[in-house]
Amino acid sequence: MTVVPSSTEQRAAALRDLLARAQHEYYVLDRPALSDAEYDRYFRELQLLEHEYPTLRTGDSPTLRVGAPVQSTFHSHRHLVRMLSLDNAFDDAELLAFEQSIERVVGGAVHSSGYTVELKIDGAAIALTYRDGVLTTGTTRGNGTEGEDVTVNIRTIRDVPLRLRGEGHPALMEIRGEVYMSFSGFEALNEARVAAGEPVFVNPRNAAAGALRQLDPSVTAQRPLRFFGYAAVVPDGTAPARNQWELLAQLGAWGIPVAPHHTRCQTMAEVAAWAYTIEHETRATLGFAIDGGVVKVNDLALQDELGVRNDRTPRWAIARKFAPDMAVTKLIRIEVSVGRTGVLTPFAVLEPVEVGGATVTYASLHNADQIAKKDLRDGDWVQVVRAGDVIPYVLGPVPERRDGHEQVWTMPSRCPRCASETHRYGDDVATYCPNVACPGRQLEGLVHFASKDALDIDGLSYARIQQLLEAGLIADFADLFRITADQLVSLDRFGAKSAESLVAAIAAARQQPLSRLLFGLGIRHVGAQAAQLLARHFGNLDAMIVATPEQLGAVRGIGDIIAASVQSYFANPTSRALLERLRERGLRFDEPNAVPSGGPLTGATVVLTGTLPTLSRTNAAALVEGAGGRITSSVSRKTTFVVAGEEAGSKLEKAIELGIEVIDEAELLRRVAQEMGQTA
């Protein structure tokens, strides 16, 4: 066994702590201290150390969040303590009846205890097992006694800590909570599925639950999953706090995110007032779905005394459910909006109707194929739901209410904003306006260009961009980089300091790497991951512009569809003119983390097969590509060598048949280590 130098062991531990703290600051506190570039650099350093010394990889290593092997199935896992279901209360009278049922068991003790009330997150319930503070198992609720072991997928959720923070946590403990998807993440996911010709998810809850049960954890990692915790249980029944209110604070101290708007109420009248405020005021402002509130007797000892009813529901807690989220209204007409990539998205203009406590006037219809499938027509009476409470969604028509005046709708053949002829590409379900200068694409395109994952221009909000467009100061991305503070101070709500800050933030964006610029351009099918793959492979924009579709498609993870879209974008004269203006404004057209042209595997074509001892398939591929090699999925005479692990199948047989070199993981690590002048 290779001896790990003590300095290396200390460095790995320091990197784990640094990265874990950075993830907590970014995903839970929303106060990132490290830049994305710094985080990536430290993450890559830890990966390399763990590749060289596999014994350094601990159960709480941030590198475990990506690259786990694909599962063939999920195994069952028994919960430490049974997960219960909640009874429901639909109005204040039922809340009062709940309190009276408690009083019959414990008398007036409930009044000295009071209640803790929390948001009821509309997500997927999970249980996280921590042993000595390290996450060991993540399990779905299942039947309450046992669920499915989805640990590899749980680890991809960035705000689930792999190691608990602080001290004082039990040696063995199960933390309960909900995996959910924010509305913004849900909409972005559906937008990507529409562009890829895939069916959309109906609501964030279904999307979150489906993501947890993906057999390929790399798919789960691409879904915008979040987590809120609300309980902690210990097998011996020892309470980790005196009451629920203190427990929520303790969870937060351990690094477990806790849903906002929880509070303590001394009386059931206060509980009812809290529920009314949440349902009628707060609910519409949340960035995630709830379907009610949860009322819990605050004192944990009193909870134990109250116990469980019928081995299924606790006597000490109840869900205060909110108003139904479906209604019937008139679909006045179907209109079309133009998105940043040119996608034409139909939406319903509705007779205003109250659904779940909010007035709904518009609802997305996603694409023409879905409208045809549902047989929606202008003038129909339709069922409208607030999918996940806030996002309006047309469930379908009410055919029996048709009177013959309804009109079949078709997607316009010309863009409603610029009159350019619209296009559908191949089997793509979306319809596009190909004009990159279309006014309909300006606002959303500029918002995307300035967003955190693109150029990350601090202070350039949606409202600010609208203001700049209306003032005629900008028309496209390049115009941003010629704005002056003097121009800004003449606008409403701009002082000298805020104007100077925005100009400075725009100037700083010039130094963002090519991958962020490429993502910010809004090229059809090019997300953040594809942009990074292309930028790292080609190294600079000029090399990418002259690349053929075959060369673009040969980049691992790109494929023919993305390659054709990129080549089409660069071939468009309007796009080329925009890029030249961006060049003149001093934007960076290179990628600092490009694949080294002189790496030890430069020119090599590599196939991975079987399960490797320490490396996941994703991490092994990253190693090969980082050393200049190229990963392919099938063995041919052009294959340089095959890396084989346990249970290697037909690919190994094909390699032997063709006389292709076969190596193991240790040999791959030795060859890659040559890049840094190391020896195995």
C-alpha positions as CSV (number, residue, x, y, z in Angstrom):
1,M,0.0,0.0,0.0
2,T,1.3,3.4,-0.9
3,V,2.3,5.5,2.1
4,V,0.5,8.9,2.1
5,P,2.8,11.7,3.2
6,S,1.5,13.5,6.3
7,S,1.6,16.9,4.5
8,T,-0.6,15.4,1.7
9,E,-3.0,14.0,4.2
10,Q,-3.2,17.4,5.9
11,R,-3.7,19.2,2.6
12,A,-6.6,16.8,1.6
13,A,-8.3,17.3,5.0
14,A,-7.9,21.1,4.6
15,L,-9.4,21.0,1.1
16,R,-12.4,18.9,2.3
17,D,-13.1,21.4,5.0
18,L,-12.7,24.3,2.7
19,L,-15.0,22.9,0.0
20,A,-17.6,21.8,2.5
21,R,-17.7,25.2,4.0
22,A,-17.9,26.8,0.5
23,Q,-20.8,24.6,-0.4
24,H,-22.7,25.5,2.8
25,E,-22.0,29.2,2.2
26,Y,-23.2,29.0,-1.4
27,Y,-26.2,26.7,-1.2
28,V,-27.5,27.2,2.3
29,L,-26.5,30.6,3.4
30,D,-26.5,32.2,-0.1
31,R,-23.3,34.1,0.9
32,P,-20.5,32.6,-1.3
33,A,-17.0,33.5,-0.1
34,L,-15.1,31.6,-2.9
35,S,-15.4,32.5,-6.6
36,D,-16.5,29.7,-8.9
37,A,-13.0,29.6,-10.4
38,E,-11.4,29.2,-6.9
39,Y,-13.9,26.5,-6.0
40,D,-13.2,24.6,-9.2
41,R,-9.4,24.9,-8.6
42,Y,-9.6,23.5,-5.1
43,F,-12.0,20.8,-6.1
44,R,-9.7,19.6,-8.9
45,E,-6.7,19.6,-6.5
46,L,-8.6,17.3,-4.1
47,Q,-9.7,15.0,-7.0
48,L,-6.0,14.7,-8.1
49,L,-4.9,13.9,-4.5
50,E,-7.6,11.2,-4.1
51,H,-6.7,9.7,-7.5
52,E,-3.1,9.4,-6.5
53,Y,-3.9,8.2,-3.0
54,P,-7.3,6.5,-3.0
55,T,-7.1,6.0,0.8
56,L,-7.6,9.8,1.2
57,R,-11.1,9.6,-0.1
58,T,-13.4,9.7,3.0
59,G,-17.1,9.3,3.3
60,D,-17.6,13.1,3.5
61,S,-15.4,14.0,0.6
62,P,-17.1,16.6,-1.7
63,T,-15.9,14.6,-4.7
64,L,-18.5,12.0,-3.9
65,R,-21.2,14.4,-5.0
66,V,-20.5,13.6,-8.6
67,G,-19.5,10.6,-10.6
68,A,-21.1,7.6,-8.8
69,P,-21.6,4.5,-10.9
70,V,-25.0,3.9,-12.6
71,Q,-27.3,1.7,-10.5
72,S,-28.9,-1.4,-11.8
73,T,-31.6,-1.2,-9.1
74,F,-32.3,0.3,-5.6
75,H,-32.0,-1.8,-2.5
76,S,-34.4,-1.5,0.4
77,H,-33.2,0.1,3.6
78,R,-34.9,-0.1,7.0
79,H,-35.4,3.2,8.8
80,L,-33.9,3.5,12.3
81,V,-37.4,4.7,13.5
82,R,-40.6,4.3,11.6
83,M,-41.6,7.4,9.5
84,L,-45.2,8.4,10.2
85,S,-47.9,10.1,8.2
86,L,-49.9,13.2,9.3
87,D,-53.6,13.6,9.8
88,N,-55.1,16.7,8.1
89,A,-57.0,19.7,9.3
90,F,-58.7,21.8,6.6
91,D,-60.0,24.7,8.7
92,D,-59.8,26.3,12.1
93,A,-62.6,24.1,13.6
94,E,-60.5,21.0,12.8
95,L,-57.4,22.6,14.4
96,L,-59.5,23.2,17.5
97,A,-60.7,19.6,17.5
98,F,-57.0,18.5,17.2
99,E,-56.1,20.5,20.3
100,Q,-59.1,19.1,22.2
101,S,-57.9,15.5,21.4
102,I,-54.5,16.4,22.9
103,E,-56.1,17.8,26.0
104,R,-58.0,14.6,26.6
105,V,-54.6,12.8,27.0
106,V,-52.3,15.3,28.7
107,G,-54.7,18.0,30.0
108,G,-53.5,21.5,30.3
109,A,-49.8,20.6,29.8
110,V,-50.2,21.4,26.1
111,H,-50.9,25.0,26.8
112,S,-47.6,25.4,28.7
113,S,-45.8,23.7,25.8
114,G,-47.4,25.6,23.0
115,Y,-46.8,24.7,19.3
116,T,-44.1,25.0,16.7
117,V,-45.6,25.6,13.2
118,E,-43.6,25.0,10.0
119,L,-44.2,25.1,6.2
120,K,-45.3,21.8,4.7
121,I,-43.0,21.4,1.8
122,D,-44.5,19.8,-1.3
123,G,-41.6,17.5,-2.1
124,A,-40.3,14.0,-1.6
125,A,-39.7,12.8,2.0
126,I,-36.3,11.3,2.7
127,A,-34.4,10.0,5.7
128,L,-30.6,10.7,6.1
129,T,-28.6,8.4,8.3
130,Y,-25.5,10.0,9.9
131,R,-23.0,7.9,11.8
132,D,-20.4,9.9,13.7
133,G,-21.6,13.0,11.8
134,V,-20.9,11.5,8.3
135,L,-23.7,10.8,5.9
136,T,-23.9,7.0,5.3
137,T,-27.3,6.4,3.8
138,G,-30.1,8.4,2.2
139,T,-33.5,6.6,1.9
140,T,-36.9,7.4,0.4
141,R,-39.9,7.2,2.8
142,G,-41.2,4.0,1.2
143,N,-43.9,2.3,3.4
144,G,-42.6,4.1,6.5
145,T,-40.7,1.1,7.8
146,E,-38.3,0.8,4.9
147,G,-37.6,2.7,1.8
148,E,-35.2,2.7,-1.2
149,D,-31.5,3.3,-0.7
150,V,-30.9,6.3,-3.0
151,T,-27.6,7.5,-1.2
152,V,-25.7,8.0,-4.5
153,N,-28.4,10.4,-5.7
154,I,-28.8,12.2,-2.3
155,R,-25.1,13.0,-2.4
156,T,-25.6,15.1,-5.5
157,I,-27.8,17.5,-3.6
158,R,-25.5,20.3,-2.7
159,D,-27.2,21.5,0.4
160,V,-27.3,18.0,2.0
161,P,-24.1,18.0,4.2
162,L,-21.9,15.0,3.7
163,R,-20.5,15.7,7.2
164,L,-22.5,17.6,9.9
165,R,-21.0,20.8,11.1
166,G,-20.2,21.6,14.7
167,E,-20.4,19.2,17.6
168,G,-23.0,17.5,19.9
169,H,-24.7,15.3,17.3
170,P,-25.5,11.7,18.3
171,A,-23.2,8.9,17.2
172,L,-26.1,7.4,15.1
173,M,-29.0,9.6,14.0
174,E,-31.6,9.8,11.2
175,I,-32.5,13.3,9.9
176,R,-35.8,13.6,8.2
177,G,-36.8,16.2,5.6
178,E,-38.1,16.9,2.1
179,V,-36.2,17.0,-1.2
180,Y,-37.9,19.7,-3.4
181,M,-37.3,21.7,-6.5
182,S,-37.6,25.5,-6.6
183,F,-40.0,27.1,-9.1
184,S,-37.1,28.7,-11.0
185,G,-35.3,25.4,-11.2
186,F,-38.5,23.6,-12.2
187,E,-39.2,26.0,-15.0
188,A,-35.6,25.8,-16.3
189,L,-35.7,22.0,-16.3
190,N,-39.0,22.0,-18.2
191,E,-37.6,24.6,-20.7
192,A,-34.6,22.3,-21.3
193,R,-36.9,19.3,-21.8
194,V,-39.1,21.2,-24.3
195,A,-36.0,22.1,-26.2
196,A,-34.8,18.5,-26.2
197,G,-38.2,17.2,-27.3
198,E,-39.0,15.5,-24.0
199,P,-42.3,15.6,-22.1
200,V,-42.5,18.3,-19.4
201,F,-43.0,17.5,-15.7
202,V,-46.4,18.5,-14.3
203,N,-45.2,19.9,-11.0
204,P,-42.0,20.3,-9.0
205,R,-42.9,17.5,-6.6
206,N,-43.1,14.9,-9.3
207,A,-39.9,16.2,-10.8
208,A,-38.1,15.9,-7.5
209,A,-39.4,12.4,-6.7
210,G,-38.5,11.2,-10.2
211,A,-35.0,12.7,-9.9
212,L,-34.4,10.8,-6.7
213,R,-35.1,7.5,-8.4
214,Q,-32.8,7.9,-11.4
215,L,-30.6,4.9,-11.8
216,D,-27.9,7.2,-13.2
217,P,-26.8,9.6,-10.5
218,S,-25.3,11.9,-13.1
219,V,-28.9,12.6,-14.3
220,T,-29.9,13.4,-10.7
221,A,-26.9,15.8,-10.4
222,Q,-28.2,17.8,-13.3
223,R,-31.6,18.3,-11.7
224,P,-31.9,21.4,-9.4
225,L,-32.8,19.5,-6.2
226,R,-32.8,21.2,-2.8
227,F,-33.4,20.0,0.7
228,F,-35.1,21.2,3.9
229,G,-34.8,19.2,7.2
230,Y,-37.4,19.2,10.0
231,A,-36.7,16.3,12.4
232,A,-34.0,14.1,13.9
233,V,-34.5,10.7,15.5
234,V,-32.2,8.5,17.5
235,P,-32.7,4.7,17.8
236,D,-32.6,4.6,21.6
237,G,-35.2,7.4,21.7
238,T,-32.9,10.0,23.2
239,A,-34.0,13.5,22.2
240,P,-31.3,15.7,20.6
241,A,-33.1,18.8,22.0
242,R,-35.8,19.7,24.6
243,N,-38.4,20.9,22.1
244,Q,-39.1,21.2,18.4
245,W,-38.1,24.9,18.3
246,E,-34.7,24.1,19.7
247,L,-34.3,21.1,17.4
248,L,-34.8,23.3,14.3
249,A,-32.1,25.6,15.6
250,Q,-29.9,22.6,16.3
251,L,-30.4,21.3,12.7
252,G,-29.3,24.7,11.4
253,A,-26.2,24.6,13.6
254,W,-25.3,21.2,12.1
255,G,-25.5,22.6,8.6
256,I,-29.0,21.2,7.7
257,P,-31.1,23.8,5.8
258,V,-34.4,24.5,7.6
259,A,-37.5,26.0,5.8
260,P,-38.2,29.7,6.6
261,H,-41.3,31.1,8.2
262,H,-41.4,28.6,11.1
263,T,-42.5,30.1,14.4
264,R,-43.8,29.3,17.9
265,C,-47.4,29.8,18.9
266,Q,-48.8,29.6,22.4
267,T,-52.4,29.1,21.5
268,M,-54.4,27.5,18.6
269,A,-55.7,31.0,17.7
270,E,-52.2,32.0,17.0
271,V,-51.7,28.9,14.9
272,A,-54.8,29.8,12.9
273,A,-53.6,33.3,12.3
274,W,-50.2,32.1,11.2
275,A,-51.8,29.6,8.7
276,Y,-54.0,32.4,7.3
277,T,-51.0,34.7,6.7
278,I,-49.0,31.9,5.1
279,E,-51.9,30.8,2.8
280,H,-53.1,34.2,1.7
281,E,-49.9,36.3,1.7
282,T,-46.6,34.4,2.1
283,R,-47.4,31.5,-0.1
284,A,-47.4,33.5,-3.3
285,T,-44.0,35.0,-2.5
286,L,-42.2,31.7,-1.8
287,G,-39.8,30.3,-4.4
288,F,-40.9,26.7,-3.8
289,A,-44.1,24.7,-3.4
290,I,-46.0,24.1,-0.2
291,D,-49.3,22.5,0.4
292,G,-50.0,23.6,3.9
293,G,-48.4,24.0,7.3
294,V,-47.4,21.5,10.0
295,V,-48.5,22.1,13.6
296,K,-46.4,20.2,16.3
297,V,-46.7,20.1,20.0
298,N,-43.4,21.9,20.9
299,D,-42.3,19.9,23.9
300,L,-40.6,16.7,22.8
301,A,-41.2,14.9,26.1
302,L,-44.9,15.7,25.7
303,Q,-44.7,14.3,22.1
304,D,-43.5,11.0,23.6
305,E,-46.3,11.0,26.1
306,L,-48.9,11.6,23.4
307,G,-47.5,8.8,21.2
308,V,-48.9,7.4,18.0
309,R,-52.4,6.7,16.8
310,N,-52.9,3.3,15.0
311,D,-49.2,2.9,14.5
312,R,-49.5,5.4,11.6
313,T,-50.1,9.0,12.7
314,P,-48.7,11.0,15.6
315,R,-51.2,12.4,18.1
316,W,-48.9,15.4,18.6
317,A,-48.8,16.8,15.0
318,I,-51.3,17.6,12.3
319,A,-51.1,19.1,8.8
320,R,-53.1,22.3,8.2
321,K,-54.0,21.9,4.5
322,F,-54.6,24.9,2.3
323,A,-57.2,25.7,-0.3
324,P,-57.6,23.5,-3.4
325,D,-55.4,24.5,-6.3
326,M,-57.7,23.8,-9.3
327,A,-60.4,25.9,-11.0
328,V,-62.3,26.1,-14.3
329,T,-62.2,29.2,-16.4
330,K,-62.3,30.5,-20.0
331,L,-59.3,30.3,-22.3
332,I,-59.8,33.6,-24.1
333,R,-56.9,33.1,-26.6
334,I,-53.5,31.5,-27.0
335,E,-50.6,33.9,-27.6
336,V,-46.9,33.3,-28.1
337,S,-43.8,34.7,-26.3
338,V,-40.3,34.6,-27.7
339,G,-37.5,33.3,-25.3
340,R,-33.8,34.1,-25.2
341,T,-32.9,31.2,-27.5
342,G,-35.6,32.1,-30.0
343,V,-38.1,29.4,-28.7
344,L,-41.7,30.4,-29.3
345,T,-43.6,29.4,-26.2
346,P,-47.4,29.5,-26.4
347,F,-49.3,30.7,-23.3
348,A,-52.9,30.9,-22.3
349,V,-54.7,34.2,-21.7
350,L,-57.4,33.3,-19.2
351,E,-60.4,35.0,-17.7
352,P,-59.0,35.8,-14.2
353,V,-59.8,33.1,-11.8
354,E,-58.7,32.5,-8.1
355,V,-56.7,29.3,-7.7
356,G,-55.3,28.3,-4.4
357,G,-55.6,31.9,-3.0
358,A,-54.1,33.7,-6.0
359,T,-55.6,35.2,-9.1
360,V,-54.4,33.5,-12.3
361,T,-54.6,35.3,-15.7
362,Y,-51.8,33.5,-17.7
363,A,-50.5,30.0,-17.9
364,S,-47.8,28.4,-20.0
365,L,-48.8,25.9,-22.6
366,H,-45.1,24.8,-23.4
367,N,-45.4,23.9,-27.1
368,A,-47.7,23.3,-30.1
369,D,-47.5,19.5,-29.8
370,Q,-48.9,19.6,-26.2
371,I,-51.7,21.9,-27.2
372,A,-52.6,19.5,-30.0
373,K,-52.4,16.5,-27.7
374,K,-54.8,18.1,-25.2
375,D,-57.0,19.5,-28.0
376,L,-57.0,23.0,-26.5
377,R,-58.8,25.6,-28.5
378,D,-59.2,29.4,-28.4
379,G,-62.4,30.0,-26.4
380,D,-62.4,26.6,-24.5
381,W,-63.4,26.3,-20.9
382,V,-60.3,24.8,-19.2
383,Q,-59.2,23.3,-15.9
384,V,-56.4,25.3,-14.4
385,V,-54.1,24.2,-11.5
386,R,-51.3,26.0,-9.7
387,A,-48.7,23.3,-10.2
388,G,-46.6,23.5,-7.1
389,D,-48.8,26.3,-5.7
390,V,-47.6,29.2,-7.9
391,I,-46.9,28.0,-11.4
392,P,-50.2,28.1,-13.4
393,Y,-50.8,25.1,-15.6
394,V,-53.7,24.2,-17.9
395,L,-54.6,20.6,-17.2
396,G,-57.0,20.3,-20.1
397,P,-60.3,21.4,-21.7
398,V,-63.8,20.8,-20.6
399,P,-65.2,19.5,-23.9
400,E,-68.8,19.2,-22.7
401,R,-69.0,23.0,-22.3
402,R,-68.0,23.7,-26.0
403,D,-70.7,25.5,-28.1
404,G,-69.0,25.4,-31.5
405,H,-67.4,28.8,-31.4
406,E,-64.0,27.5,-30.3
407,Q,-61.1,27.8,-32.8
408,V,-58.4,25.3,-33.4
409,W,-55.0,26.9,-32.8
410,T,-51.8,26.6,-34.9
411,M,-48.3,27.9,-34.2
412,P,-47.6,31.1,-36.3
413,S,-45.4,30.7,-39.3
414,R,-43.8,34.0,-38.6
415,C,-42.3,35.4,-35.4
416,P,-44.8,37.7,-33.7
417,R,-42.1,40.1,-32.7
418,C,-39.9,40.4,-35.8
419,A,-41.9,38.7,-38.5
420,S,-39.0,36.3,-39.4
421,E,-40.0,32.9,-40.7
422,T,-40.2,30.4,-37.9
423,H,-38.5,27.0,-38.0
424,R,-38.8,23.5,-36.4
425,Y,-35.5,21.6,-36.5
426,G,-35.8,17.8,-37.2
427,D,-37.8,16.1,-34.5
428,D,-37.5,19.1,-32.1
429,V,-40.9,19.8,-30.6
430,A,-40.1,23.5,-30.2
431,T,-40.6,26.2,-32.9
432,Y,-37.9,28.9,-33.2
433,C,-37.3,32.4,-34.4
434,P,-33.8,32.2,-36.0
435,N,-33.2,35.9,-35.9
436,V,-30.6,36.5,-33.1
437,A,-31.4,40.2,-33.2
438,C,-35.2,39.6,-32.6
439,P,-36.6,42.2,-30.1
440,G,-38.4,39.4,-28.4
441,R,-35.1,37.7,-27.5
442,Q,-33.5,40.8,-26.2
443,L,-34.8,41.0,-22.6
444,E,-34.7,37.4,-21.7
445,G,-31.4,36.9,-23.6
446,L,-29.7,39.8,-21.7
447,V,-31.1,38.6,-18.4
448,H,-29.5,35.2,-19.1
449,F,-26.3,36.8,-20.3
450,A,-25.9,38.6,-17.0
451,S,-27.0,35.7,-14.8
452,K,-24.8,34.0,-12.2
453,D,-23.9,31.0,-14.3
454,A,-23.0,33.1,-17.3
455,L,-21.2,36.5,-17.1
456,D,-22.3,36.9,-13.4
457,I,-22.8,40.7,-13.6
458,D,-23.7,41.8,-10.1
459,G,-26.4,44.4,-9.9
460,L,-27.7,43.8,-13.5
461,S,-31.2,42.6,-12.5
462,Y,-34.2,41.9,-14.7
463,A,-35.7,45.4,-13.9
464,R,-32.4,47.1,-14.6
465,I,-32.1,45.5,-18.0
466,Q,-35.7,46.5,-18.8
467,Q,-34.8,50.0,-17.8
468,L,-31.7,50.1,-20.0
469,L,-33.6,48.7,-23.0
470,E,-36.5,51.2,-22.6
471,A,-33.9,54.0,-22.4
472,G,-32.3,52.9,-25.6
473,L,-28.9,52.4,-24.0
474,I,-28.6,48.8,-25.1
475,A,-29.9,46.5,-27.8
476,D,-27.6,43.5,-27.4
477,F,-24.9,42.0,-25.3
478,A,-22.0,44.1,-26.8
479,D,-23.8,47.4,-25.9
480,L,-23.5,46.6,-22.2
481,F,-19.7,47.1,-22.4
482,R,-19.9,50.7,-23.6
483,I,-22.3,52.0,-21.0
484,T,-20.9,54.8,-18.8
485,A,-21.7,56.0,-15.3
486,D,-22.8,59.4,-16.7
487,Q,-25.5,57.6,-18.9
488,L,-26.8,55.7,-15.9
489,V,-27.1,58.6,-13.4
490,S,-29.6,60.2,-15.8
491,L,-32.0,57.3,-15.2
492,D,-34.5,56.8,-12.4
493,R,-33.2,55.1,-9.2
494,F,-29.5,55.4,-10.2
495,G,-27.2,57.4,-8.0
496,A,-23.6,58.0,-8.6
497,K,-22.4,55.2,-6.4
498,S,-24.8,52.6,-7.9
499,A,-23.9,53.7,-11.4
500,E,-20.2,53.3,-10.8
501,S,-20.7,49.9,-9.1
502,L,-22.7,48.6,-12.1
503,V,-20.1,49.9,-14.6
504,A,-17.4,48.2,-12.6
505,A,-19.3,44.9,-12.5
506,I,-19.8,45.0,-16.2
507,A,-16.1,45.7,-16.7
508,A,-15.1,42.8,-14.5
509,A,-17.3,40.5,-16.6
510,R,-14.9,40.9,-19.5
511,Q,-12.5,38.5,-17.7
512,Q,-15.0,35.7,-17.4
513,P,-13.7,32.6,-19.2
514,L,-14.9,31.4,-22.6
515,S,-17.2,28.7,-21.1
516,R,-19.3,31.4,-19.3
517,L,-19.5,33.6,-22.4
518,L,-20.5,30.7,-24.6
519,F,-23.3,29.7,-22.1
520,G,-24.3,33.4,-21.9
521,L,-24.8,33.7,-25.7
522,G,-27.9,31.5,-25.4
523,I,-27.0,29.2,-28.3
524,R,-29.8,26.6,-28.7
525,H,-29.1,23.4,-26.8
526,V,-25.9,24.7,-25.3
527,G,-26.3,24.6,-21.5
528,A,-23.6,25.4,-18.9
529,Q,-22.1,21.8,-19.1
530,A,-22.0,21.7,-22.9
531,A,-20.4,25.2,-22.9
532,Q,-17.7,24.0,-20.5
533,L,-17.0,20.9,-22.5
534,L,-16.6,22.8,-25.8
535,A,-14.5,25.6,-24.2
536,R,-12.1,23.2,-22.5
537,H,-11.7,21.1,-25.7
538,F,-11.1,23.9,-28.2
539,G,-9.4,26.3,-25.8
540,N,-10.4,29.5,-27.7
541,L,-13.4,30.8,-29.6
542,D,-11.6,31.1,-32.9
543,A,-10.8,27.4,-33.0
544,M,-14.4,26.6,-32.2
545,I,-15.8,28.9,-35.0
546,V,-13.8,27.2,-37.7
547,A,-14.5,23.6,-36.4
548,T,-16.6,21.4,-38.6
549,P,-19.8,19.8,-37.2
550,E,-17.9,16.5,-37.1
551,Q,-15.2,18.0,-35.0
552,L,-17.7,19.6,-32.7
553,G,-19.7,16.4,-32.4
554,A,-16.6,14.4,-31.5
555,V,-16.3,16.3,-28.2
556,R,-17.4,13.9,-25.4
557,G,-20.9,14.9,-24.2
558,I,-21.7,17.1,-27.2
559,G,-23.1,14.9,-30.0
560,D,-24.7,15.8,-33.4
561,I,-27.6,17.9,-32.2
562,I,-25.5,20.4,-30.1
563,A,-22.8,20.4,-32.8
564,A,-25.2,21.3,-35.5
565,S,-26.7,24.1,-33.4
566,V,-23.3,25.5,-32.5
567,Q,-22.1,25.4,-36.2
568,S,-25.4,27.1,-37.3
569,Y,-24.9,29.9,-34.7
570,F,-21.4,30.6,-35.9
571,A,-22.4,30.5,-39.5
572,N,-25.0,33.2,-39.0
573,P,-23.7,36.6,-40.1
574,T,-25.6,38.4,-37.3
575,S,-24.0,36.1,-34.7
576,R,-20.5,36.7,-36.2
577,A,-21.0,40.4,-36.1
578,L,-22.0,40.3,-32.5
579,L,-19.0,38.2,-31.6
580,E,-16.7,40.6,-33.3
581,R,-18.2,43.5,-31.3
582,L,-17.7,41.6,-28.1
583,R,-14.1,41.0,-29.1
584,E,-13.7,44.7,-29.7
585,R,-15.1,45.4,-26.2
586,G,-12.3,43.3,-24.7
587,L,-14.1,40.1,-23.6
588,R,-12.1,37.0,-23.0
589,F,-12.3,34.5,-25.8
590,D,-10.1,31.7,-24.3
591,E,-10.6,29.1,-21.6
592,P,-7.9,28.9,-18.8
593,N,-8.8,25.2,-18.0
594,A,-8.5,24.0,-21.6
595,V,-7.5,20.4,-22.2
596,P,-3.6,20.5,-22.5
597,S,-2.5,19.8,-26.0
598,G,0.7,18.2,-24.8
599,G,-0.9,15.9,-22.2
600,P,0.3,12.3,-21.8
601,L,-2.8,11.0,-23.5
602,T,-3.0,13.5,-26.3
603,G,-4.4,11.8,-29.4
604,A,-5.5,8.7,-27.5
605,T,-9.0,7.3,-28.0
606,V,-10.0,5.4,-24.8
607,V,-12.9,3.1,-23.9
608,L,-14.0,2.5,-20.3
609,T,-15.7,-0.7,-19.3
610,G,-16.7,-2.5,-16.1
611,T,-16.5,-1.1,-12.5
612,L,-13.2,0.4,-11.5
613,P,-11.8,-0.1,-8.0
614,T,-11.9,3.6,-6.9
615,L,-12.8,5.8,-9.8
616,S,-16.3,6.4,-11.0
617,R,-17.0,6.3,-14.8
618,T,-17.4,10.1,-14.8
619,N,-14.1,10.8,-12.9
620,A,-12.2,8.3,-15.0
621,A,-13.4,10.1,-18.1
622,A,-12.5,13.4,-16.7
623,L,-8.9,12.1,-16.0
624,V,-8.5,10.9,-19.6
625,E,-9.8,14.1,-21.0
626,G,-7.8,16.2,-18.6
627,A,-4.7,14.5,-19.9
628,G,-5.6,15.2,-23.6
629,G,-7.4,11.9,-24.4
630,R,-10.8,11.3,-25.9
631,I,-13.5,8.9,-24.5
632,T,-15.6,6.9,-26.9
633,S,-18.4,4.4,-26.0
634,S,-17.5,1.6,-28.4
635,V,-14.4,-0.4,-29.2
636,S,-13.0,-0.2,-32.8
637,R,-9.7,-0.5,-34.6
638,K,-9.2,3.3,-33.9
639,T,-9.3,2.6,-30.1
640,T,-5.9,3.3,-28.5
641,F,-6.6,1.3,-25.3
642,V,-9.4,0.0,-23.1
643,V,-9.6,0.5,-19.3
644,A,-11.3,-2.5,-17.9
645,G,-12.6,-3.1,-14.3
646,E,-14.7,-5.8,-12.7
647,E,-17.6,-7.3,-14.7
648,A,-16.2,-5.9,-18.0
649,G,-18.3,-7.5,-20.7
650,S,-18.6,-7.4,-24.5
651,K,-16.3,-4.3,-24.8
652,L,-13.4,-6.3,-23.2
653,E,-14.1,-9.2,-25.5
654,K,-14.1,-7.0,-28.6
655,A,-10.8,-5.4,-27.5
656,I,-9.1,-8.8,-27.1
657,E,-10.6,-9.9,-30.5
658,L,-9.1,-6.8,-32.2
659,G,-5.8,-6.9,-30.4
660,I,-6.5,-3.6,-28.6
661,E,-4.4,-2.9,-25.5
662,V,-6.3,-3.5,-22.2
663,I,-5.1,-1.8,-19.0
664,D,-6.4,-1.5,-15.5
665,E,-7.2,1.6,-13.3
666,A,-3.7,1.6,-11.7
667,E,-2.0,1.8,-15.1
668,L,-4.4,4.6,-16.2
669,L,-3.5,6.6,-13.1
670,R,0.2,6.0,-13.8
671,R,-0.1,7.3,-17.3
672,V,-2.1,10.3,-16.3
673,A,0.3,11.1,-13.5
674,Q,3.0,11.7,-16.1
675,E,1.3,15.0,-16.7
676,M,2.6,16.3,-13.4
677,G,5.9,14.5,-13.6
678,Q,4.8,12.1,-10.9
679,T,5.5,8.4,-10.6
680,A,3.1,5.7,-9.5
